[in-house]
Amino acid sequence: MAERNEIKKLTLSEISEILDCEIVLGLDSLDVEIALVLSSGMMSDVLAFAQPGALMITGLTNSQSVRTADFADAAAVLYLRGKIPEEKTIQLAEELKIPILSTKMGMFDVCGVLYAKGLRGVC
């Protein structure tokens, strides 16, 4: 387990492998490095605490989640509990060049695993 103060970076590829993710969009972005994570079901919280380059984790799959990720300058969006957004949301993410991943895990477990691997939250 990473020491509390040690901040690591993981690539989207490593995160995908660790969380057994489906890569919905962004196969060409798997080398992007992530150090910070922002997890919320409320897009207003994402906007309030946004830090550029963070991985946005949410269970909301509507187009607003992708628009919020864009506005927050998130590196990628990770959807929980096996959720996959509808095609128009995927198309929007493609236009905005935002990678999308999906894991069958829930938020508590995802955040715990990523924290144990050395990633940290934005606040």
C-alpha positions as CSV (number, residue, x, y, z in Angstrom):
1,M,0.0,0.0,0.0
2,A,1.2,3.5,-0.9
3,E,2.3,5.7,2.0
4,R,-0.3,8.3,2.9
5,N,1.7,11.3,1.6
6,E,3.1,9.6,-1.5
7,I,1.2,10.6,-4.6
8,K,1.5,8.3,-7.5
9,K,0.3,8.4,-11.1
10,L,-1.3,5.6,-13.0
11,T,-2.1,5.5,-16.7
12,L,-5.7,5.0,-17.8
13,S,-4.5,1.6,-19.1
14,E,-3.3,0.6,-15.6
15,I,-6.5,1.9,-14.0
16,S,-8.5,0.0,-16.6
17,E,-6.6,-3.2,-15.7
18,I,-6.9,-2.7,-11.9
19,L,-10.6,-2.0,-12.0
20,D,-11.4,-4.5,-14.8
21,C,-12.9,-1.7,-17.0
22,E,-14.5,-1.8,-20.3
23,I,-13.0,0.9,-22.5
24,V,-16.0,2.5,-24.1
25,L,-14.1,5.3,-25.8
26,G,-10.5,6.4,-26.0
27,L,-8.3,3.5,-26.8
28,D,-5.8,6.0,-28.1
29,S,-5.7,7.8,-24.7
30,L,-4.7,4.9,-22.5
31,D,-1.3,6.3,-21.8
32,V,-2.7,9.5,-20.1
33,E,-1.4,9.7,-16.5
34,I,-3.8,10.2,-13.6
35,A,-2.8,11.4,-10.2
36,L,-6.1,12.9,-8.9
37,V,-9.6,11.5,-8.7
38,L,-12.9,13.2,-8.3
39,S,-15.8,11.0,-7.5
40,S,-19.4,12.3,-7.1
41,G,-22.9,11.7,-8.2
42,M,-23.5,15.5,-8.2
43,M,-22.1,17.4,-11.1
44,S,-22.2,20.6,-9.0
45,D,-19.6,19.0,-6.7
46,V,-17.4,18.0,-9.7
47,L,-17.5,21.7,-10.8
48,A,-16.9,23.0,-7.3
49,F,-13.8,20.9,-6.7
50,A,-12.5,20.3,-10.2
51,Q,-8.8,20.1,-10.9
52,P,-7.4,19.7,-14.4
53,G,-6.4,16.2,-15.4
54,A,-8.4,14.4,-12.7
55,L,-10.3,11.2,-13.3
56,M,-14.0,11.8,-12.9
57,I,-15.9,8.9,-11.4
58,T,-19.7,8.9,-11.4
59,G,-22.7,6.8,-11.8
60,L,-24.5,9.4,-13.9
61,T,-24.4,8.5,-17.6
62,N,-26.3,11.4,-19.1
63,S,-24.8,13.9,-21.5
64,Q,-24.4,16.4,-18.7
65,S,-21.7,14.2,-17.1
66,V,-19.6,14.5,-20.2
67,R,-20.3,18.2,-20.5
68,T,-19.2,18.6,-16.8
69,A,-16.1,16.6,-17.4
70,D,-15.2,18.9,-20.3
71,F,-15.9,22.0,-18.3
72,A,-13.8,20.6,-15.4
73,D,-11.0,19.6,-17.8
74,A,-11.2,16.0,-16.6
75,A,-8.8,13.5,-18.2
76,A,-11.4,10.8,-18.5
77,V,-14.8,9.7,-17.1
78,L,-15.2,6.4,-15.3
79,Y,-18.8,5.1,-15.0
80,L,-19.7,2.8,-12.2
81,R,-21.7,-0.4,-11.7
82,G,-21.3,-1.5,-15.4
83,K,-23.2,1.5,-16.7
84,I,-22.6,2.6,-20.3
85,P,-23.9,5.9,-21.5
86,E,-26.3,6.1,-24.5
87,E,-24.9,6.6,-28.0
88,K,-25.5,10.4,-28.1
89,T,-23.4,10.8,-24.9
90,I,-20.6,8.7,-26.3
91,Q,-20.7,10.7,-29.5
92,L,-20.4,13.9,-27.4
93,A,-17.4,12.5,-25.5
94,E,-15.8,11.6,-28.8
95,E,-16.3,15.1,-30.1
96,L,-14.8,16.5,-26.9
97,K,-12.0,13.9,-26.9
98,I,-12.9,12.6,-23.4
99,P,-12.1,8.9,-22.8
100,I,-14.9,6.8,-21.2
101,L,-14.3,3.7,-19.1
102,S,-16.9,1.6,-17.3
103,T,-16.4,-0.8,-14.3
104,K,-18.8,-3.1,-12.6
105,M,-17.5,-2.0,-9.3
106,G,-19.3,0.6,-7.0
107,M,-17.9,4.0,-6.0
108,F,-16.8,2.9,-2.5
109,D,-14.7,0.0,-3.9
110,V,-13.3,2.0,-6.8
111,C,-12.2,4.8,-4.6
112,G,-10.6,2.5,-2.1
113,V,-8.7,0.5,-4.7
114,L,-7.4,3.7,-6.4
115,Y,-6.4,5.2,-3.0
116,A,-4.6,2.0,-2.1
117,K,-2.7,2.3,-5.4
118,G,-1.5,5.8,-4.5
119,L,-4.0,8.1,-6.2
120,R,-5.6,10.9,-4.2
121,G,-8.8,12.9,-4.2
122,V,-8.9,16.5,-5.3
123,C,-10.0,17.9,-1.9
